Amino acid sequence: MKNHFLKILLISFSLVLTSLSTSFAEDPKRGGTLIAAVGNTPRHLNPAVQSGIVTGFPGAQLFATPIRYDNNWDPQPYLAESWEISDGGKTVKLNLVKDAVFHDGV
């Protein structure tokens, strides 16, 4: 019985290691469409009132910001590809991505 359990454990461990090695070997694919399933329907899309994954997915796109921050709170490009700060920090010029679409909600 102990021998049988050890064989199953080794086979399972080998399969896990094999699957990890192939996923890291591939180059990341850029572009395309990401479809994510969310288990619940959001009651609203106001991130100030409700937080969590249900409002987080659509909210990140509806209320997208020009700049995001990484784990060290360093600014990273998002809707703005780059930016220039001038006039002693009083003026910020944002260079937005080419394919961003804006609308007034009407």
Backbone as a ProteinNet text record, in pm:
[ID]
protein_1_A
[PRIMARY]
MKNHFLKILLISFSLVLTSLSTSFAEDPKRGGTLIAAVGNTPRHLNPAVQSGIVTGFPGAQLFATPIRYDNNWDPQPYLAESWEISDGGKTVKLNLVKDAVFHDGV
[TERTIARY]
82.4	0	87.3	192.9	282.9	354.3	393.2	459.2	367.3	240.9	141.7	122.1	112.5	95.7	216.8	336.6	459	464.7	422.9	420.4	324.4	206.6	107.7	160.4	224.4	280.3	389	477.6	584.7	530.5	431.8	371.1	303	230.2	162.4	263.2	367.9	471.6	538.8	565.1	626.4	535.5	406.3	311.6	306.1	307.6	305.6	430.7	546.8	671.3	675.6	625.3	622.5	532.4	417.2	325.2	381.3	453.2	511.7	623.2	703.7	816.4	770.4	661.8	615.6	549.3	481.2	413.9	513.6	626.2	725.3	813.6	816.5	902.2	845.1	714.7	651.9	668	677.8	681.1	541.3	528.8	395.3	330.7	200.7	125.8	67.2	91.8	41.9	-82.7	-173.2	-293.1	-400.4	-503.7	-612.4	-720.4	-806.2	-918.7	-912.9	-927.6	-933.6	-1079	-1127.8	-1263.5	-1251.3	-1304.6	-1295.8	-1435.9	-1457.2	-1587	-1588.2	-1692	-1709.6	-1836.8	-1830.4	-1941	-2065.7	-2053.6	-2169.1	-2189.8	-2309.3	-2338.8	-2324.3	-2248.5	-2234.1	-2366.3	-2396.5	-2518.3	-2502.8	-2381.7	-2349.9	-2201.9	-2153.8	-2012.8	-1944.2	-1989.1	-1930.1	-1826.7	-1696.4	-1594.3	-1583.3	-1642	-1638.5	-1733.9	-1834.8	-1935.9	-1909.3	-1863.4	-1842.4	-1704.1	-1635.4	-1504.7	-1505.1	-1401.4	-1390.3	-1377.4	-1366.6	-1342.2	-1459.6	-1581.5	-1700.1	-1701.7	-1668.4	-1661.5	-1521.3	-1421	-1282.6	-1251.2	-1298.8	-1270.8	-1326.9	-1457.5	-1508.6	-1466.2	-1454.3	-1417	-1278.9	-1186.1	-1050.6	-1049.5	-1146.3	-1153.7	-1242	-1350.6	-1439.9	-1376.2	-1299.8	-1237.4	-1086	-1037.5	-893.8	-822.9	-704.6	-626.3	-508.7	-455.9	-340.6	-216.1	-200.5	-80.9	-123.2	-55.3	-74.9	53	42.1	158.3	193	324.8	368.8	375	430.1	435.9	520.1	611.6	695.2	640.6	519.6	453.2	527.7	596.3	657.6	556.5	539.5	440.6	479.6	377.9	396.5	295.7	331.1	237.1	114.5	-0.1	-122.7	-192.9	-279.9	-337	-240.3	-148.1	-43.6	82.3	132.4	256.8	375.2	369.2	475.7	418.6	497.2	452.8	573.3	547.2	651.5	600.8	682.5	647.7	731.7	665.8	736.8	680.6	733.8	688.6	696	807.2	826.5	726	676.1	579.8	435.2	410.3	273	202.2	278.4	220.5	265.4	168.7	198.8	139.9	223.8	178.5	176.6	58.7	42	38.9	120.1	118	40.3	-85.3	-175.5	-149.1	-188.1	-173	-259.4	-220.2	-288.4	-427.9	-449.5	-577	-676.8	-653	-748.1	-874.5	-990	-1118	-1184.5	-1225.8	-1291.2	-1432.7	-1523.2	-1659.3	-1717.3	-1827.2	-1889.3	-2001.2	-2019.2	-2119.1	-2258.1	-2275.1	-2407.7	-2425.9
-119.1	0	126.1	123.9	238.3	259.8	151.4	157.5	218.1	179.5	230.4	381.6	425.3	567.9	647.5	594.2	661.8	676.3	573.5	580.4	689.2	694.4	796.1	935.8	950.7	1079.8	1123.5	1033.9	1067.1	1101	1027.3	1056.2	1192.4	1221.8	1351.4	1465	1448.7	1551.2	1572.7	1465.7	1476.1	1550.4	1522.4	1591.7	1740.3	1775.5	1917.4	1986.9	1928	1988.6	1998.8	1899.6	1901.8	2012.8	2030.2	2134.6	2272.6	2291.7	2422	2457	2362.1	2391	2433.9	2378.6	2418.1	2554.9	2590.3	2719.7	2834.2	2814	2919.9	2929.5	2827.7	2827.1	2911.3	2935.5	3008.1	3158.7	3229	3374.7	3426.8	3537.9	3592	3641.3	3622.2	3667.1	3804.2	3900	4036.3	4056.4	4140.7	4173.2	4067.9	4076.8	3980.1	4023.9	3931	3958.1	3864.4	3919.6	3839.8	3830.5	3709.2	3687.3	3623.2	3690.2	3639.7	3616.3	3500.1	3467.3	3510.3	3579.4	3621.8	3555.5	3496.8	3417.4	3494.7	3622.8	3703.5	3818.7	3873.1	3991.9	4113	4213.1	4330.5	4405.9	4451.1	4530.8	4668.6	4717.9	4846.1	4844.9	4947.4	4954.9	5073.7	5110.2	5221.1	5166.2	5179.9	5122.7	5193.1	5310.9	5380.7	5318	5245.9	5187.5	5039.3	4968.9	4824.9	4790.9	4700.3	4657.9	4507	4456.3	4313	4280.8	4153.2	4107	4135.3	4133.6	4152.5	4292.6	4394.4	4530.1	4564.6	4490.7	4521.6	4501.8	4391.5	4365.8	4475.2	4498.6	4603.9	4743.2	4764.4	4896.5	4939.8	4844.5	4877.8	4930.5	4889.9	4938.6	5062.3	5066.3	5182	5307	5288.7	5401.3	5392.7	5358.8	5343.4	5477.3	5470.9	5591.2	5601.3	5721.4	5735.6	5663.1	5659.5	5601.8	5505.7	5393.3	5299.8	5296.5	5238.3	5230.7	5085.2	5056.6	4920.2	4896.7	4784	4748.9	4844.8	4917.3	5015.3	5157.2	5170	5298.3	5385.4	5321.5	5394.3	5400.7	5518.2	5529.7	5445.3	5379.9	5296	5337.6	5331.6	5368.8	5278.8	5337.1	5260	5321.5	5419	5489.7	5594.6	5638.9	5730.4	5649.2	5657.7	5587.3	5651.1	5783.3	5858.1	5990.6	6063.9	6193	6281.3	6411.9	6511.4	6606.8	6630.8	6724.2	6849.5	6966.4	7092.1	7200.5	7320.2	7437.8	7412	7353.1	7328.5	7231.5	7138.3	7039.9	7085.5	7202.6	7254.1	7205.2	7155.5	7111.3	6968.3	6885.8	6748.6	6726.7	6688.8	6657.3	6505.7	6449.7	6305.4	6270.3	6175.3	6122.7	5991.5	5995.8	5881.2	5775.9	5651.4	5542.6	5571	5517.9	5547.6	5486.2	5368.2	5299.2	5318	5412.8	5438.4	5503.3	5461.9	5515.3	5586.2	5709.3	5787.8	5822	5833.5	5876.5	5945.1	6016.7	6090.9	6012.3	5887.4	5803.3	5814.9	5900	5919.1	5825.2
0	0	0	81.8	89.9	-43.7	-108.7	-238.1	-344.3	-342.8	-437.2	-418	-295.6	-265.1	-312.6	-291.3	-332.9	-485.1	-559.3	-705.4	-753.3	-695	-733.4	-702.1	-588.7	-549.9	-647.3	-685.3	-779.3	-917.7	-964.6	-1094.8	-1092.4	-987.1	-975.2	-972.8	-895.8	-886.3	-1021.5	-1095.2	-1227.6	-1324.9	-1320.3	-1408.5	-1378.3	-1252	-1214.2	-1265.1	-1245	-1292.4	-1443.8	-1513.8	-1659.6	-1710.9	-1651.5	-1697.3	-1669.6	-1561.2	-1531.5	-1628.4	-1665.3	-1752.8	-1891.7	-1943.3	-2076.4	-2074.1	-1966.5	-1963.9	-1953	-1886.9	-1875.3	-1998.4	-2081.1	-2198	-2311.5	-2313.6	-2423.1	-2405.2	-2519.3	-2515.7	-2488.4	-2416.2	-2390.2	-2518.8	-2530.3	-2647.3	-2615.9	-2700.5	-2682.6	-2767.7	-2719.6	-2794.8	-2779.5	-2859.6	-2852.9	-2756.5	-2721.2	-2632.4	-2513.8	-2395.6	-2273.9	-2230.9	-2215.1	-2166.2	-2029.5	-1928.4	-1791.2	-1737.3	-1680.1	-1621.1	-1475	-1435.9	-1297.2	-1246.8	-1129.4	-1076.7	-1040.6	-1013.2	-972.8	-1069.5	-1070.3	-1148.2	-1057.2	-1099.1	-1012.4	-999.6	-878.7	-858.3	-920.5	-925.5	-987.5	-1020.3	-1086.8	-1123.9	-1057.5	-939.8	-866.7	-768.9	-799.5	-712.5	-577.7	-564	-435.4	-334.8	-383.3	-295.8	-271.2	-371.7	-360.4	-414.2	-347.6	-395.9	-415.1	-474.6	-496.6	-643.4	-672.7	-808.4	-901.6	-849	-933.5	-994	-916.8	-970.7	-1018.3	-972.8	-1008.6	-1155	-1215.3	-1356.6	-1447.3	-1444.9	-1533.6	-1489.1	-1359.6	-1309.3	-1353.7	-1365.4	-1409	-1552	-1633.7	-1770.8	-1783	-1707.1	-1713.6	-1654.3	-1548.6	-1479.8	-1491.4	-1609.5	-1632	-1612.9	-1556.5	-1528	-1624.6	-1643.4	-1732.3	-1680.9	-1548.4	-1487.4	-1377.8	-1368.8	-1257.8	-1175.9	-1057.7	-969.2	-941.2	-937.4	-908.9	-757.9	-716.6	-574.4	-491.5	-556.8	-486.8	-499.2	-550.3	-572.6	-673.8	-767.3	-877.9	-991.5	-1055.3	-1163.6	-1284.6	-1342.7	-1460.3	-1567.3	-1695.1	-1801.2	-1803.4	-1835.9	-1859.2	-1979.7	-1961.6	-2077	-2130.9	-2049.6	-2094.8	-2121.7	-2245.4	-2278.5	-2207.8	-2197.2	-2131.4	-2083.8	-2007	-1955.8	-1929.8	-1933.2	-1908	-1800.8	-1700.7	-1593.8	-1614.1	-1615.3	-1637.5	-1545.9	-1561.5	-1486	-1335.2	-1293.1	-1150.9	-1091	-1171.4	-1122.3	-1131.5	-1192	-1203.2	-1329.5	-1427	-1553.5	-1583	-1622.8	-1663.1	-1801.8	-1898.1	-2033.4	-2047.5	-2076.2	-2092.1	-2240.3	-2282.1	-2418.3	-2414.4	-2459.8	-2447.7	-2554.6	-2525.5	-2622.1	-2744.4	-2858.1	-2985	-2994.6	-2937.9	-2958	-2844.2	-2756.2	-2647.2	-2704.1	-2654.2	-2700.2	-2583.1	-2604.7	-2501.2	-2545	-2450.4	-2480.9	-2358.8	-2380.2	-2270.6	-2202.8	-2238.7	-2174.6	-2233.4	-2334.2	-2393.4	-2509.7
[MASK]
++++++++++++++++++++++++++++++++++++++++++++++++++++++++++++++++++++++++++++++++++++++++++++++++++++++++++

